[in-house]
Amino acid sequence: MLNIINNSRDALKENKVVNSKIILTTYQDADNYYIKICDNAGGISEDLLNKIGTQYFTTKGDKGTGLGLYMSKIIVEQNLHGSLSWKNIKDGVCFSISMPK
């Protein structure tokens, strides 16, 4: 979660968003726990949506390693047996984590 929040913070700063927001939402149903992390930093370019989260892919140039989101995905999937996904929303992006109870 910290990696995703830090990525949102970086995007908000880079895009100089005036009324910046990072919204965390948690909920559950009978089978799973859910965490959503959404921001209003402008979203992810459509041509990059399928590339982020892959090993060594970064949008941060020399400041990124391309391992943060990749490792987050691996931890959620392999250690927590859940899933990590992302999609653009109106003014930003929303990352969703689901984990079985």
VMD Tcl script that builds the backbone (N, CA, C; Angstrom):
set m [mol new atoms 303]
animate dup $m
set s [atomselect $m all]
$s set {name element resname resid chain x y z} {
  {N N MET 1 A 0.822 -1.185 0.000}
  {CA C MET 1 A 0.000 0.000 0.000}
  {C C MET 1 A 0.869 1.253 0.000}
  {N N LEU 2 A 1.954 1.214 0.763}
  {CA C LEU 2 A 2.814 2.397 0.818}
  {C C LEU 2 A 3.390 2.746 -0.545}
  {N N ASN 3 A 3.767 1.748 -1.306}
  {CA C ASN 3 A 4.299 2.010 -2.640}
  {C C ASN 3 A 3.262 2.708 -3.513}
  {N N ILE 4 A 2.031 2.245 -3.476}
  {CA C ILE 4 A 0.967 2.848 -4.286}
  {C C ILE 4 A 0.690 4.275 -3.821}
  {N N ILE 5 A 0.632 4.473 -2.515}
  {CA C ILE 5 A 0.405 5.817 -1.976}
  {C C ILE 5 A 1.553 6.753 -2.356}
  {N N ASN 6 A 2.784 6.272 -2.256}
  {CA C ASN 6 A 3.929 7.100 -2.655}
  {C C ASN 6 A 3.894 7.430 -4.141}
  {N N ASN 7 A 3.489 6.475 -4.976}
  {CA C ASN 7 A 3.361 6.748 -6.410}
  {C C ASN 7 A 2.306 7.821 -6.658}
  {N N SER 8 A 1.187 7.737 -5.936}
  {CA C SER 8 A 0.142 8.762 -6.066}
  {C C SER 8 A 0.681 10.122 -5.650}
  {N N ARG 9 A 1.362 10.160 -4.528}
  {CA C ARG 9 A 1.944 11.420 -4.041}
  {C C ARG 9 A 2.895 12.013 -5.084}
  {N N ASP 10 A 3.747 11.181 -5.655}
  {CA C ASP 10 A 4.689 11.655 -6.673}
  {C C ASP 10 A 3.960 12.211 -7.890}
  {N N ALA 11 A 2.908 11.524 -8.323}
  {CA C ALA 11 A 2.143 11.981 -9.491}
  {C C ALA 11 A 1.423 13.294 -9.187}
  {N N LEU 12 A 0.893 13.433 -7.991}
  {CA C LEU 12 A 0.220 14.680 -7.607}
  {C C LEU 12 A 1.207 15.850 -7.625}
  {N N LYS 13 A 2.416 15.611 -7.103}
  {CA C LYS 13 A 3.445 16.658 -7.115}
  {C C LYS 13 A 3.888 16.981 -8.538}
  {N N GLU 14 A 4.157 15.939 -9.315}
  {CA C GLU 14 A 4.641 16.133 -10.688}
  {C C GLU 14 A 3.619 16.885 -11.536}
  {N N ASN 15 A 2.352 16.575 -11.345}
  {CA C ASN 15 A 1.293 17.218 -12.126}
  {C C ASN 15 A 0.783 18.509 -11.497}
  {N N LYS 16 A 1.377 18.875 -10.371}
  {CA C LYS 16 A 1.045 20.127 -9.673}
  {C C LYS 16 A -0.468 20.276 -9.464}
  {N N VAL 17 A -1.077 19.215 -8.940}
  {CA C VAL 17 A -2.510 19.218 -8.676}
  {C C VAL 17 A -2.792 20.116 -7.484}
  {N N VAL 18 A -3.677 21.083 -7.654}
  {CA C VAL 18 A -3.951 22.074 -6.609}
  {C C VAL 18 A -4.713 21.468 -5.434}
  {N N ASN 19 A -5.838 20.865 -5.670}
  {CA C ASN 19 A -6.630 20.230 -4.607}
  {C C ASN 19 A -6.381 18.724 -4.639}
  {N N SER 20 A -5.146 18.338 -4.319}
  {CA C SER 20 A -4.755 16.941 -4.443}
  {C C SER 20 A -5.445 16.067 -3.395}
  {N N LYS 21 A -5.767 14.840 -3.840}
  {CA C LYS 21 A -6.446 13.889 -2.965}
  {C C LYS 21 A -5.908 12.487 -3.204}
  {N N ILE 22 A -5.730 11.780 -2.107}
  {CA C ILE 22 A -5.519 10.336 -2.134}
  {C C ILE 22 A -6.584 9.772 -1.205}
  {N N ILE 23 A -7.445 8.958 -1.752}
  {CA C ILE 23 A -8.574 8.440 -0.978}
  {C C ILE 23 A -8.415 6.935 -0.813}
  {N N LEU 24 A -8.406 6.495 0.443}
  {CA C LEU 24 A -8.343 5.072 0.764}
  {C C LEU 24 A -9.715 4.622 1.217}
  {N N THR 25 A -10.177 3.530 0.636}
  {CA C THR 25 A -11.470 2.965 0.995}
  {C C THR 25 A -11.266 1.490 1.295}
  {N N THR 26 A -11.840 1.034 2.384}
  {CA C THR 26 A -11.783 -0.391 2.715}
  {C C THR 26 A -13.213 -0.905 2.873}
  {N N TYR 27 A -13.402 -2.136 2.488}
  {CA C TYR 27 A -14.699 -2.791 2.685}
  {C C TYR 27 A -14.496 -4.287 2.582}
  {N N GLN 28 A -15.531 -5.025 2.894}
  {CA C GLN 28 A -15.462 -6.480 2.828}
  {C C GLN 28 A -16.801 -7.047 2.407}
  {N N ASP 29 A -16.742 -8.266 1.916}
  {CA C ASP 29 A -17.962 -9.010 1.681}
  {C C ASP 29 A -17.781 -10.363 2.361}
  {N N ALA 30 A -18.601 -11.322 2.043}
  {CA C ALA 30 A -18.546 -12.615 2.725}
  {C C ALA 30 A -17.222 -13.353 2.502}
  {N N ASP 31 A -16.559 -13.078 1.380}
  {CA C ASP 31 A -15.368 -13.848 1.019}
  {C C ASP 31 A -14.055 -13.075 1.037}
  {N N ASN 32 A -14.105 -11.756 0.832}
  {CA C ASN 32 A -12.876 -10.992 0.609}
  {C C ASN 32 A -12.841 -9.676 1.386}
  {N N TYR 33 A -11.607 -9.205 1.579}
  {CA C TYR 33 A -11.341 -7.841 2.032}
  {C C TYR 33 A -10.909 -7.046 0.810}
  {N N TYR 34 A -11.257 -5.761 0.764}
  {CA C TYR 34 A -10.917 -4.906 -0.364}
  {C C TYR 34 A -10.310 -3.602 0.132}
  {N N ILE 35 A -9.308 -3.131 -0.592}
  {CA C ILE 35 A -8.698 -1.828 -0.331}
  {C C ILE 35 A -8.611 -1.111 -1.669}
  {N N LYS 36 A -9.122 0.108 -1.717}
  {CA C LYS 36 A -9.014 0.924 -2.926}
  {C C LYS 36 A -8.204 2.170 -2.580}
  {N N ILE 37 A -7.263 2.492 -3.442}
  {CA C ILE 37 A -6.439 3.688 -3.289}
  {C C ILE 37 A -6.601 4.490 -4.566}
  {N N CYS 38 A -7.254 5.639 -4.458}
  {CA C CYS 38 A -7.558 6.452 -5.629}
  {C C CYS 38 A -6.961 7.842 -5.462}
  {N N ASP 39 A -6.566 8.429 -6.574}
  {CA C ASP 39 A -6.050 9.799 -6.535}
  {C C ASP 39 A -6.666 10.621 -7.660}
  {N N ASN 40 A -6.374 11.900 -7.646}
  {CA C ASN 40 A -6.847 12.799 -8.707}
  {C C ASN 40 A -5.661 13.440 -9.426}
  {N N ALA 41 A -4.651 12.606 -9.713}
  {CA C ALA 41 A -3.418 13.095 -10.321}
  {C C ALA 41 A -3.431 13.044 -11.850}
  {N N GLY 42 A -4.581 12.794 -12.442}
  {CA C GLY 42 A -4.669 12.830 -13.899}
  {C C GLY 42 A -4.706 11.481 -14.576}
  {N N GLY 43 A -4.469 10.403 -13.853}
  {CA C GLY 43 A -4.546 9.070 -14.439}
  {C C GLY 43 A -3.275 8.635 -15.135}
  {N N ILE 44 A -3.359 7.474 -15.729}
  {CA C ILE 44 A -2.230 6.851 -16.422}
  {C C ILE 44 A -2.548 6.839 -17.907}
  {N N SER 45 A -1.595 7.232 -18.701}
  {CA C SER 45 A -1.776 7.219 -20.148}
  {C C SER 45 A -2.277 5.845 -20.596}
  {N N GLU 46 A -3.278 5.840 -21.457}
  {CA C GLU 46 A -3.897 4.586 -21.901}
  {C C GLU 46 A -2.884 3.600 -22.486}
  {N N ASP 47 A -1.875 4.113 -23.181}
  {CA C ASP 47 A -0.888 3.211 -23.777}
  {C C ASP 47 A 0.061 2.609 -22.749}
  {N N LEU 48 A 0.025 3.113 -21.501}
  {CA C LEU 48 A 0.890 2.579 -20.444}
  {C C LEU 48 A 0.139 1.698 -19.451}
  {N N LEU 49 A -1.179 1.718 -19.478}
  {CA C LEU 49 A -1.969 0.967 -18.490}
  {C C LEU 49 A -1.605 -0.512 -18.437}
  {N N ASN 50 A -1.334 -1.122 -19.572}
  {CA C ASN 50 A -0.991 -2.546 -19.597}
  {C C ASN 50 A 0.482 -2.804 -19.320}
  {N N LYS 51 A 1.286 -1.754 -19.295}
  {CA C LYS 51 A 2.717 -1.926 -19.071}
  {C C LYS 51 A 3.107 -1.753 -17.607}
  {N N ILE 52 A 2.398 -0.872 -16.898}
  {CA C ILE 52 A 2.785 -0.671 -15.502}
  {C C ILE 52 A 2.545 -1.957 -14.726}
  {N N GLY 53 A 3.350 -2.170 -13.731}
  {CA C GLY 53 A 3.256 -3.398 -12.949}
  {C C GLY 53 A 4.103 -4.522 -13.495}
  {N N THR 54 A 4.730 -4.309 -14.656}
  {CA C THR 54 A 5.643 -5.319 -15.182}
  {C C THR 54 A 7.054 -4.984 -14.707}
  {N N GLN 55 A 7.817 -6.022 -14.534}
  {CA C GLN 55 A 9.162 -5.878 -13.993}
  {C C GLN 55 A 10.016 -4.936 -14.838}
  {N N TYR 56 A 10.654 -3.986 -14.179}
  {CA C TYR 56 A 11.588 -2.999 -14.734}
  {C C TYR 56 A 10.941 -1.913 -15.587}
  {N N PHE 57 A 9.621 -1.869 -15.656}
  {CA C PHE 57 A 8.989 -0.786 -16.392}
  {C C PHE 57 A 8.730 0.373 -15.438}
  {N N THR 58 A 9.207 1.553 -15.801}
  {CA C THR 58 A 9.008 2.731 -14.971}
  {C C THR 58 A 8.605 3.923 -15.836}
  {N N THR 59 A 7.839 4.796 -15.244}
  {CA C THR 59 A 7.504 6.063 -15.899}
  {C C THR 59 A 8.285 7.202 -15.262}
  {N N LYS 60 A 9.175 6.861 -14.326}
  {CA C LYS 60 A 9.901 7.873 -13.554}
  {C C LYS 60 A 11.313 8.140 -14.070}
  {N N GLY 61 A 11.652 7.614 -15.230}
  {CA C GLY 61 A 12.982 7.848 -15.779}
  {C C GLY 61 A 14.069 7.325 -14.860}
  {N N ASP 62 A 15.096 8.141 -14.632}
  {CA C ASP 62 A 16.226 7.739 -13.791}
  {C C ASP 62 A 15.858 7.614 -12.319}
  {N N LYS 63 A 14.717 8.142 -11.928}
  {CA C LYS 63 A 14.301 8.106 -10.515}
  {C C LYS 63 A 13.586 6.815 -10.147}
  {N N GLY 64 A 13.247 5.986 -11.126}
  {CA C GLY 64 A 12.500 4.756 -10.850}
  {C C GLY 64 A 13.267 3.523 -11.257}
  {N N THR 65 A 12.948 2.407 -10.610}
  {CA C THR 65 A 13.589 1.132 -10.939}
  {C C THR 65 A 12.656 0.197 -11.695}
  {N N GLY 66 A 11.352 0.475 -11.652}
  {CA C GLY 66 A 10.391 -0.422 -12.270}
  {C C GLY 66 A 10.130 -1.655 -11.429}
  {N N LEU 67 A 10.440 -1.567 -10.134}
  {CA C LEU 67 A 10.227 -2.712 -9.258}
  {C C LEU 67 A 9.132 -2.499 -8.225}
  {N N GLY 68 A 8.798 -1.258 -7.903}
  {CA C GLY 68 A 7.852 -0.974 -6.833}
  {C C GLY 68 A 6.478 -1.584 -7.046}
  {N N LEU 69 A 5.824 -1.234 -8.123}
  {CA C LEU 69 A 4.485 -1.754 -8.391}
  {C C LEU 69 A 4.535 -3.244 -8.737}
  {N N TYR 70 A 5.587 -3.647 -9.408}
  {CA C TYR 70 A 5.773 -5.064 -9.715}
  {C C TYR 70 A 5.852 -5.883 -8.423}
  {N N MET 71 A 6.669 -5.437 -7.466}
  {CA C MET 71 A 6.804 -6.155 -6.198}
  {C C MET 71 A 5.508 -6.106 -5.397}
  {N N SER 72 A 4.804 -4.988 -5.449}
  {CA C SER 72 A 3.510 -4.894 -4.769}
  {C C SER 72 A 2.557 -5.951 -5.310}
  {N N LYS 73 A 2.536 -6.086 -6.615}
  {CA C LYS 73 A 1.660 -7.064 -7.273}
  {C C LYS 73 A 2.043 -8.488 -6.870}
  {N N ILE 74 A 3.327 -8.778 -6.859}
  {CA C ILE 74 A 3.816 -10.106 -6.472}
  {C C ILE 74 A 3.439 -10.415 -5.027}
  {N N ILE 75 A 3.635 -9.449 -4.127}
  {CA C ILE 75 A 3.310 -9.665 -2.710}
  {C C ILE 75 A 1.826 -9.940 -2.540}
  {N N VAL 76 A 0.988 -9.126 -3.165}
  {CA C VAL 76 A -0.457 -9.317 -3.031}
  {C C VAL 76 A -0.875 -10.665 -3.616}
  {N N GLU 77 A -0.360 -11.008 -4.767}
  {CA C GLU 77 A -0.785 -12.240 -5.432}
  {C C GLU 77 A -0.213 -13.496 -4.788}
  {N N GLN 78 A 1.088 -13.493 -4.494}
  {CA C GLN 78 A 1.717 -14.714 -4.014}
  {C C GLN 78 A 1.631 -14.887 -2.498}
  {N N ASN 79 A 1.778 -13.809 -1.750}
  {CA C ASN 79 A 1.781 -13.931 -0.288}
  {C C ASN 79 A 0.386 -13.813 0.310}
  {N N LEU 80 A -0.461 -12.959 -0.273}
  {CA C LEU 80 A -1.801 -12.744 0.271}
  {C C LEU 80 A -2.881 -13.475 -0.518}
  {N N HIS 81 A -2.477 -14.122 -1.625}
  {CA C HIS 81 A -3.396 -14.877 -2.490}
  {C C HIS 81 A -4.553 -14.003 -2.979}
  {N N GLY 82 A -4.221 -12.739 -3.246}
  {CA C GLY 82 A -5.223 -11.784 -3.698}
  {C C GLY 82 A -4.930 -11.291 -5.095}
  {N N SER 83 A -5.447 -10.111 -5.385}
  {CA C SER 83 A -5.193 -9.510 -6.688}
  {C C SER 83 A -5.003 -8.001 -6.534}
  {N N LEU 84 A -4.225 -7.449 -7.426}
  {CA C LEU 84 A -3.976 -6.010 -7.498}
  {C C LEU 84 A -4.280 -5.581 -8.920}
  {N N SER 85 A -5.158 -4.600 -9.046}
  {CA C SER 85 A -5.514 -4.096 -10.374}
  {C C SER 85 A -5.607 -2.582 -10.316}
  {N N TRP 86 A -5.700 -1.963 -11.496}
  {CA C TRP 86 A -5.786 -0.511 -11.566}
  {C C TRP 86 A -6.595 -0.113 -12.778}
  {N N LYS 87 A -7.230 1.048 -12.663}
  {CA C LYS 87 A -7.974 1.596 -13.795}
  {C C LYS 87 A -8.057 3.106 -13.634}
  {N N ASN 88 A -8.150 3.766 -14.764}
  {CA C ASN 88 A -8.327 5.213 -14.734}
  {C C ASN 88 A -9.752 5.534 -14.301}
  {N N ILE 89 A -9.879 6.617 -13.562}
  {CA C ILE 89 A -11.175 7.151 -13.177}
  {C C ILE 89 A -11.236 8.577 -13.701}
  {N N LYS 90 A -12.274 9.314 -13.373}
  {CA C LYS 90 A -12.502 10.636 -13.963}
  {C C LYS 90 A -11.254 11.524 -13.972}
  {N N ASP 91 A -10.675 11.793 -12.835}
  {CA C ASP 91 A -9.528 12.708 -12.768}
  {C C ASP 91 A -8.240 12.040 -12.309}
  {N N GLY 92 A -8.203 10.717 -12.288}
  {CA C GLY 92 A -7.014 10.057 -11.761}
  {C C GLY 92 A -7.021 8.569 -12.034}
  {N N VAL 93 A -6.515 7.855 -11.044}
  {CA C VAL 93 A -6.403 6.402 -11.151}
  {C C VAL 93 A -6.830 5.795 -9.828}
  {N N CYS 94 A -7.299 4.558 -9.912}
  {CA C CYS 94 A -7.728 3.840 -8.724}
  {C C CYS 94 A -7.079 2.454 -8.735}
  {N N PHE 95 A -6.361 2.139 -7.660}
  {CA C PHE 95 A -5.756 0.824 -7.484}
  {C C PHE 95 A -6.636 0.039 -6.532}
  {N N SER 96 A -6.898 -1.212 -6.870}
  {CA C SER 96 A -7.761 -2.066 -6.056}
  {C C SER 96 A -7.010 -3.316 -5.638}
  {N N ILE 97 A -7.066 -3.594 -4.352}
  {CA C ILE 97 A -6.472 -4.789 -3.791}
  {C C ILE 97 A -7.607 -5.628 -3.213}
  {N N SER 98 A -7.646 -6.895 -3.550}
  {CA C SER 98 A -8.609 -7.797 -2.928}
  {C C SER 98 A -7.850 -8.969 -2.350}
  {N N MET 99 A -8.289 -9.403 -1.173}
  {CA C MET 99 A -7.641 -10.510 -0.476}
  {C C MET 99 A -8.716 -11.399 0.133}
  {N N PRO 100 A -8.544 -12.710 0.037}
  {CA C PRO 100 A -9.531 -13.600 0.657}
  {C C PRO 100 A -9.455 -13.494 2.179}
  {N N LYS 101 A -10.600 -13.746 2.820}
  {CA C LYS 101 A -10.643 -13.738 4.288}
  {C C LYS 101 A -9.949 -14.953 4.832}
}
mol reanalyze $m
mol bondsrecalc $m
mol representation Tube
mol addrep $m
